[in-house]
Amino acid sequence: MSRDGTSASRNAPLVGTLLVLGYCVINSTKSVFEGSLVQHLSPEFIAFNSFVLAQGFYFMICRDKAALLATVRRCLPDVIALNVATMVSWVAVLYAFTVFEPAMANSVILGLVPSITIALGFKLRPGVRALRLEVVAALGMLAAMSFLVAAAWNGSSAIGDLPKDDLAAGLIYCVLTSFALSAITYFTRRLGDQGMSVQQMMASRFGVLILVTLGLLIGRDSFDAYTPRNIGAILLISIVGVIVSLYLLQAGMVRTEPITVSMLFGTNLIITYVVQFLDPRLHQSTTTFVGVLVLSAAMCLGAWARWRDGRDNPPAGVPDKVPAEVPAEAEGTTQNVGNRT
């Protein structure tokens, strides 16, 4: 191997770490930006316009349209399931941001995902067992989530006192998002097992989201004006928050060990909490910060447990490197809970 090739190989983990960290920074900043935006724009207006652009982009860059159509037909039930789960995760989380501060909403969502994933695993992937430490991590995340919900109930979050009806609605949105994220994990994996590439998934993933949000816009008459400010916000979310961030994540995953990716995902909540200082409507809460730290630590514990099990018990006949076209999602129960998309 040439010196340049050796240098590139040695730098790959560092480059991968920086790419994934870039995704985490964008994703966390986007959450705070969306939390501010949904105070004067309807969630469905934001989602519809942002994902029309993103879906058009992913469809255009998928070169083999005939292969895409054939794969979608062959895997149609799972493609529809992934579409529905994607729609619920994005729409529900935007509605959650109308009630909770972003750090609180994301913490509640991430606190539920591992437990839901473990429960769904008994039905959807019975051959994949949850490790003991993963169960401990999931319980720790549930405890941190419960602590944060109690803080919101007592008015100790950054939002302050919330009407109990709003609190209940916010929790429902978070629970829906958590179930949708768990479903995304499994259906992404199932489509990958059937030979569908990540590029094909992205080119066919947002159709249901676009149709449902269009229906909400018409049914609720919640169209907003296409002012320069609103257009700029939508372009920012679509281009930077979806297209660029997902590219950084995918490029980072193929260069980085899964344990590193998982721990970097744990920074999402901390970064979100820090970025919230830029939102003048929020008054930062020490209680939220404590809950975020505990939840992030539990997330890292679960990721470490899965990595240790993989190191001590490597599966026979599986190559060390995962091909780039195989989705690097859905390994373990706590590994990728930080990725809403």
C-alpha positions in Angstrom: 0.0 0.0 0.0 1.2 3.5 -0.8 2.1 6.0 1.9 -0.9 8.1 1.0 -3.1 5.0 1.3 -1.7 4.1 4.6 -2.1 7.6 5.9 -5.7 7.7 4.7 -6.4 4.3 6.4 -4.9 5.6 9.7 -6.9 8.9 9.5 -10.2 7.1 8.7 -11.3 6.7 12.4 -10.6 10.4 13.1 -12.4 11.5 9.9 -15.3 9.3 10.7 -15.5 10.6 14.3 -15.5 14.2 13.0 -18.2 13.4 10.4 -20.5 11.7 13.0 -19.9 14.5 15.5 -20.8 17.0 12.7 -24.1 15.1 12.3 -24.7 15.3 16.0 -24.1 19.1 16.1 -26.4 19.6 13.1 -29.1 17.3 14.5 -29.1 18.9 17.9 -29.1 22.5 16.5 -31.9 21.5 14.2 -34.0 20.3 17.1 -33.7 23.7 18.9 -34.3 25.5 15.6 -37.5 23.4 15.0 -38.6 24.0 18.5 -38.5 27.7 18.0 -40.0 27.5 14.5 -43.1 25.4 15.4 -44.1 28.3 17.7 -45.3 30.2 14.6 -45.4 27.6 11.8 -47.5 24.5 11.8 -45.5 21.2 12.1 -47.1 19.8 9.0 -46.2 22.9 7.0 -42.5 22.5 8.0 -42.4 18.8 7.4 -44.3 18.8 4.0 -42.1 21.5 2.4 -38.8 20.2 3.9 -39.4 16.6 2.8 -40.7 17.4 -0.7 -37.3 18.9 -1.4 -35.4 16.1 0.4 -37.3 13.4 -1.4 -36.8 15.0 -4.8 -33.1 15.2 -4.1 -32.7 11.5 -3.0 -34.8 10.3 -6.0 -32.7 12.3 -8.4 -29.3 10.9 -7.1 -30.6 7.4 -7.3 -29.2 6.5 -10.8 -30.9 3.2 -11.5 -34.6 4.0 -11.4 -35.5 0.6 -12.9 -33.7 -1.2 -10.1 -35.3 1.1 -7.5 -38.8 0.3 -8.8 -38.1 -3.4 -8.9 -36.8 -3.4 -5.4 -39.7 -1.4 -4.0 -42.2 -3.8 -5.6 -40.3 -6.8 -4.2 -40.1 -5.3 -0.7 -43.4 -3.3 -0.8 -44.8 -4.2 2.7 -41.6 -3.3 4.5 -41.1 -0.2 2.3 -44.6 1.0 3.3 -43.9 0.2 6.9 -40.7 2.2 6.8 -42.5 5.1 5.2 -45.2 5.1 7.9 -42.7 4.9 10.7 -40.7 7.7 9.2 -43.8 9.9 8.9 -44.9 9.3 12.5 -41.4 10.0 13.9 -41.0 13.3 12.1 -44.5 14.6 12.5 -44.9 13.5 16.1 -41.6 15.0 17.2 -42.4 18.4 15.7 -45.7 18.4 17.6 -43.8 17.4 20.8 -41.6 20.5 20.2 -44.7 22.6 20.4 -45.0 21.5 24.1 -41.6 20.6 25.5 -38.2 22.1 25.2 -36.1 20.2 22.7 -33.7 18.6 25.2 -36.7 17.4 27.3 -38.6 16.0 24.3 -35.5 14.2 22.9 -34.7 12.8 26.3 -38.2 11.4 26.8 -38.1 9.9 23.3 -34.6 8.4 23.7 -35.5 7.2 27.2 -38.3 5.0 25.8 -36.7 3.7 22.6 -34.4 1.0 24.0 -37.1 -0.6 26.1 -39.5 -0.5 23.2 -36.9 -1.9 20.9 -36.2 -4.8 23.4 -39.9 -5.5 23.6 -40.5 -5.4 19.9 -37.4 -7.6 19.4 -39.2 -10.6 20.8 -41.7 -10.4 17.9 -39.8 -8.9 15.0 -36.3 -10.3 15.5 -36.6 -13.3 17.9 -33.1 -14.4 17.1 -31.4 -11.3 18.5 -31.2 -11.3 22.3 -30.9 -8.3 24.6 -27.7 -8.3 26.8 -28.0 -8.0 30.5 -26.2 -4.7 30.6 -28.4 -3.4 27.7 -31.4 -4.1 29.9 -29.8 -2.3 32.8 -29.0 0.6 30.4 -32.6 0.7 29.2 -33.9 0.8 32.8 -31.4 3.6 33.6 -32.7 5.5 30.6 -36.3 4.9 31.7 -35.4 6.2 35.2 -33.8 9.4 33.7 -36.8 9.9 31.5 -39.2 9.5 34.4 -37.2 12.0 36.4 -37.5 14.5 33.5 -41.2 14.0 33.2 -41.6 14.6 36.9 -39.6 17.8 36.5 -41.9 18.9 33.7 -44.9 18.1 35.9 -43.6 20.2 38.7 -42.7 23.1 36.4 -38.9 22.6 36.8 -38.1 22.3 33.1 -36.9 25.2 30.8 -40.5 25.7 29.7 -41.7 26.3 33.2 -45.3 25.5 34.3 -47.2 23.5 31.7 -51.0 22.9 31.6 -51.6 19.2 32.4 -53.5 18.7 29.1 -50.4 20.0 27.2 -48.1 17.8 29.2 -50.2 14.7 28.4 -50.3 15.6 24.7 -46.5 16.1 24.7 -46.0 12.7 26.3 -48.2 11.1 23.7 -46.2 12.7 20.9 -43.0 11.5 22.4 -44.3 7.9 22.9 -45.4 7.8 19.2 -42.0 9.1 18.1 -40.3 6.4 20.3 -42.3 3.6 18.8 -41.7 5.0 15.3 -37.9 5.1 15.8 -37.9 1.5 17.0 -39.9 0.5 14.0 -37.5 2.4 11.7 -34.6 0.4 13.2 -36.2 -2.9 12.5 -37.7 -2.2 9.1 -34.4 -0.6 7.9 -32.6 -3.8 9.0 -35.2 -6.0 7.3 -34.9 -4.1 4.0 -31.1 -4.3 4.2 -31.4 -8.1 4.7 -33.5 -8.2 1.6 -30.8 -6.5 -0.5 -32.2 -2.9 -0.6 -29.4 -0.3 -0.5 -29.4 2.8 1.6 -29.7 4.9 -1.5 -32.8 3.0 -2.6 -34.3 3.4 0.9 -33.8 7.1 1.0 -35.2 7.5 -2.6 -38.5 5.8 -1.5 -38.7 6.7 2.2 -40.7 9.9 2.5 -43.7 9.4 0.2 -46.2 8.6 3.0 -44.9 11.6 5.1 -45.5 13.9 2.2 -49.0 12.6 1.5 -50.0 12.7 5.2 -48.7 16.2 5.9 -50.4 17.5 2.7 -53.6 16.0 4.0 -53.1 17.7 7.4 -52.4 21.0 5.7 -55.7 20.7 3.7 -57.7 19.3 6.6 -56.5 21.8 9.2 -56.2 24.6 6.7 -52.7 25.2 8.2 -50.9 26.5 5.2 -48.5 29.4 6.1 -47.3 32.2 3.9 -44.2 31.5 1.7 -42.4 34.6 3.0 -38.6 34.9 2.5 -38.1 34.0 6.1 -40.2 30.9 6.0 -38.6 29.7 2.7 -35.2 30.3 4.2 -36.1 28.2 7.2 -37.5 25.4 5.2 -34.4 25.3 2.9 -32.2 25.3 5.9 -34.0 22.3 7.5 -34.2 20.4 4.2 -30.7 21.0 2.9 -28.6 21.1 6.0 -30.9 19.4 8.6 -31.8 16.4 6.4 -29.7 16.0 3.2 -26.3 17.2 4.6 -26.7 15.7 8.0 -27.7 12.2 6.8 -24.7 12.3 4.3 -22.3 13.1 7.2 -23.9 10.3 9.3 -23.6 7.7 6.6 -20.1 8.7 5.6 -19.0 8.7 9.2 -20.5 5.3 10.0 -18.5 3.5 7.4 -15.3 4.9 8.8 -16.0 4.5 12.5 -16.4 1.7 15.0 -20.0 1.2 16.1 -19.1 1.8 19.7 -17.7 5.2 18.8 -20.8 6.1 16.8 -23.1 5.1 19.7 -21.2 7.2 22.2 -21.1 10.2 19.9 -24.9 9.8 19.6 -25.0 10.2 23.4 -23.7 13.8 22.9 -26.9 14.7 21.0 -28.8 15.5 24.2 -25.9 17.4 25.8 -25.4 19.5 22.6 -29.1 20.2 22.4 -29.1 21.4 26.0 -26.2 23.8 25.3 -27.7 25.1 22.0 -30.9 25.9 23.9 -29.1 28.8 25.4 -29.6 30.5 22.0 -33.4 30.3 22.3 -34.5 33.4 24.4 -37.9 31.8 25.2 -36.2 29.0 27.3 -34.8 29.4 30.8 -32.2 26.7 31.3 -33.0 24.1 33.9 -30.4 22.3 36.1 -32.9 19.5 36.6 -33.0 18.9 32.8 -29.2 18.9 32.6 -28.9 16.3 35.4 -31.5 14.1 33.5 -29.7 14.5 30.2 -26.3 13.5 31.8 -27.8 10.4 33.4 -29.6 9.4 30.2 -26.4 9.9 28.0 -24.3 7.8 30.5 -26.9 5.0 30.3 -26.8 5.2 26.5 -23.0 4.8 26.5 -23.3 1.9 28.9 -25.6 0.0 26.5 -23.4 0.8 23.5 -20.3 -0.4 25.4 -22.1 -3.7 26.4 -23.0 -4.5 22.8 -19.4 -3.7 21.6 -17.9 -5.9 24.4 -20.2 -8.8 23.5 -19.3 -8.4 19.8 -15.6 -8.4 20.6 -15.8 -11.4 22.9 -18.2 -13.4 20.7 -17.6 -12.5 17.1 -20.1 -14.1 14.7 -18.7 -16.8 12.5 -18.3 -15.9 8.8 -19.0 -12.2 9.3 -16.4 -9.8 7.8 -14.7 -7.2 10.0 -15.9 -4.3 7.8 -19.5 -3.8 6.9 -20.0 -2.8 3.3 -21.0 0.8 2.8 -24.3 -0.2 1.0 -25.5 -2.1 4.1 -27.3 0.2 6.5 -25.3 0.7 9.6 -28.5 1.0 11.6 -30.3 -1.3 14.0 -27.3 -3.2 15.5 -28.2 -3.7 19.1 -30.9 -2.0 21.2 -29.2 1.2 22.3 -26.7 1.7 19.5 -28.5 4.1 17.3 -31.2 5.6 19.4 -29.9 9.1 18.7 -30.9 9.1 15.0 -34.4 10.4 14.4 -34.1 10.0 10.6 
